[in-house]
C-alpha cells in the first residue's frame, strides 16, 4: 500500500478513535443548542425583574404618560417634598424615584427632572423614561406649530421603501443581510475549521516529538509525506465530524421548516413570481402572507452550487496553508506551552478577516477594503466567501478579482507549504531548544 | 564488493557549524562496526545521512556498491537514539503500521511479527497499548520493528541505553544471531566499553572528523606499548624487586608478605617478552605474566591527543 495512504489512514483512525473527539462530535450540537437556550433564558430572567418607580410630579405638563408595562410599574406620589419622597421610595424598596419639577416651560421641566435610583439605573429603564420625555417634547413642539393632537397619528407614519433591480426583480428587505450572513457563515466555518483542526495537526506533531517516534518514522518515509499525511488525515477526521454536525443540523432545519409551515416543494415551483416581474417591469409589493414564502424563495435562488464549489476551493487552499504552518510550529517546539508566541500571528489574519468581513464587507461588498482583503491570500478564503453570495460578474464579484484571488492563494499555498516543510524537516529532529523566529529563519537554510 | 557501505569525503554543515568534515568510511559486509566518539561528535548526523533523513552537502555515500537512493531505505533498519512509540496505539497495530511503512505487505508483516513476538515471549501483548507497557518492554517491540523487514544493514544508535541488563543480553544475542545470518551491523555509541567486545571494526569520530578507523584487533596491536602485569610468588619480594628495578622499568609494585605475592607492572623497550619471562622464572614462580591491551577509550584519548586536539 502507498505510504502516504498508510499515514493518512493511521492519522484518521487515531483521531476518530480518540475518546475526546468522539465525545465532542456528539456533545457539541447539544452544547450549542444548550448555550443558545441558556443565553435566551438568562436574558429573560434578567428582564423579568419587577421594578417599581415612584413619580413625584409637580408639573402640569405630565399627567399619566408613564404607562405600566410587564416589568415596570409607576406609582404617583403627591403632596410630598422631594426629600420625603426619596426616603419613602427607598423605604418601600422601589427601584427609583422620578422627580418632575414645576417650571414655566416644558423644556425647563425636562431639563430639571431627575431620576433617583438605589444603584446606577439600567439602560432599559432610562431608555423608557427618556422615550416618554422625548415623545412629550415632540408633541409640545407640534402643538406650538399649530397642529392639533389628533394630527399626531398622521405625522407618525412609518415608511419602508420598495426596491427592485433594473431587471425588475424585487429585492426583499433584509435579503442582502441574509446573503451576507450566509457568506459570513461560510467564512466563519473556514476560520473555525482552521483553528480547531490546525490545532489538532499541531498537537499531533508535538505528540510525535515528545513520544520520540518521529525519527523511527522518517527513517521510513519522507518528512514531507508524513506532514502531508498528517494534515490530510486530520482534516478527513474533521470533515467526518462536520458531516455529522451537518446531518444533525439538516434534521433540525427540517423540524424548523415544518414548524413555520414552509413547503419545501413549493420553492422550486415558485419561480413564476420572479418571471412574472421580469416581463411587466413593475414591481409589486408582496403581501404579508407571501413574505415568508418569498424569503424562502430568495434563499433558494442564491447560487448554492457556485457558492459551495468556491467554498470547497477556498476552504481547501486556506486550510492547507494554515495547517502546514501549524505543523511547522508543532515541529519547532517541544511542548504546547511554547506554541503561544507562534500561534498569535496565525490567528491574527483570521480574526482580521472575520472583523473586516463583518464590519466592512457587509456594508459595502465591493469597496476597496473588501476587494483588498479578498485578494490578500491569508484573508481571502474568509472575506471572498462573504462577498460571493452576491454572485459573480455583474452586481457581484468581478471575475478577474475571483481569478486573481484564487491564483494568489494558490501561489501562497505552494510557497507556504514549501517553507513549512523545511521548518518541519529540521524541527522534528531538534530537542530541548526553545526556538526563536531567528532560529526558524536559520533552519530554512539548512 | 566487500563493503556494504562506503562514505567518501562526506561533509555536512548546519549554518556555521560543521557537523561532519570530509568523513570517509568503509563498512565491510557481514561484520559488526563500531562508530565511536563522544556526544556531539557527528555520529548521529552521519547515521541520519545513511538513512537519508538528511543529505550531505558534499561527498557521496554508496550502499552495496550503488549510490545511496531512496529504495535503499527498505534494506536498512535503524534504531535511533531518540526512540519511542505512539503511546495510545495498540502494540500489534503499531508494529504492523511501522512494518508496512518499511514496505512489507500486511500479511507477511503479520506472519513475521507473530514469529518474533513468540520468540521474545511477548505474544500476549498484541492488544495492549504502549502506555500500559514498561520502558524495557517497549524497547523489545522497538527492536522487533527495526529488524522485521530483514534489512541488509542494521544501525543501532546508542543500542543498549534504556535496557535493563537481562533485556540487553537478549537483544545482544539476537543481534549476534542476525550477524551470523549475514546482516551487517553498525553500533554507534559514546559508551565505547559497551560494544568493545562485539565490534570487529571501528571508526573513532571526534569533533566532526574521523580520527581513526580499521580492524579493532589491528588497531589494538598498533597501540600496544609493551606493558605487562606480572605476579610472582616469593618470600623475599623486597629483595627481588630491588634487583629487578635495576634492570627494568617497573611501576606500581606491591608486595603482600603474608600471601608471598609480589605484583608489579613492567614496561619493556621492545616486543621481546620471552627473554624477560625466562629471566623472571629463575627468580621466582611466575603466577601471571599478562600483556595489557589498551581499551578503546584509551586508544581514543591517545589518538585525540596525538592529533593535537585539546580539551
HADDOCK unambig.tbl for C-alpha pairs under 7 A between the chains (distance, minus, plus):
assign (segid A and resid 3 and name CA) (segid B and resid 101 and name CA) 5.85 0.50 0.50
assign (segid A and resid 211 and name CA) (segid B and resid 84 and name CA) 5.35 0.50 0.50
assign (segid A and resid 211 and name CA) (segid B and resid 85 and name CA) 6.14 0.50 0.50
assign (segid A and resid 211 and name CA) (segid B and resid 86 and name CA) 6.43 0.50 0.50
assign (segid A and resid 212 and name CA) (segid B and resid 82 and name CA) 5.59 0.50 0.50
assign (segid A and resid 212 and name CA) (segid B and resid 83 and name CA) 4.91 0.50 0.50
assign (segid A and resid 212 and name CA) (segid B and resid 84 and name CA) 4.52 0.50 0.50
assign (segid A and resid 212 and name CA) (segid B and resid 85 and name CA) 6.86 0.50 0.50
assign (segid A and resid 213 and name CA) (segid B and resid 83 and name CA) 5.55 0.50 0.50
assign (segid A and resid 213 and name CA) (segid B and resid 84 and name CA) 4.44 0.50 0.50
assign (segid A and resid 213 and name CA) (segid B and resid 85 and name CA) 4.99 0.50 0.50
assign (segid A and resid 213 and name CA) (segid B and resid 86 and name CA) 6.67 0.50 0.50
assign (segid A and resid 215 and name CA) (segid B and resid 80 and name CA) 6.61 0.50 0.50
assign (segid A and resid 216 and name CA) (segid B and resid 79 and name CA) 6.91 0.50 0.50
assign (segid A and resid 216 and name CA) (segid B and resid 80 and name CA) 6.59 0.50 0.50
assign (segid A and resid 216 and name CA) (segid B and resid 83 and name CA) 6.67 0.50 0.50
assign (segid A and resid 218 and name CA) (segid B and resid 53 and name CA) 6.63 0.50 0.50
assign (segid A and resid 219 and name CA) (segid B and resid 51 and name CA) 5.83 0.50 0.50
assign (segid A and resid 219 and name CA) (segid B and resid 53 and name CA) 6.20 0.50 0.50
assign (segid A and resid 220 and name CA) (segid B and resid 73 and name CA) 6.39 0.50 0.50
assign (segid A and resid 220 and name CA) (segid B and resid 101 and name CA) 5.95 0.50 0.50
assign (segid A and resid 220 and name CA) (segid B and resid 102 and name CA) 5.50 0.50 0.50
assign (segid A and resid 446 and name CA) (segid B and resid 14 and name CA) 5.79 0.50 0.50
assign (segid A and resid 446 and name CA) (segid B and resid 15 and name CA) 6.46 0.50 0.50
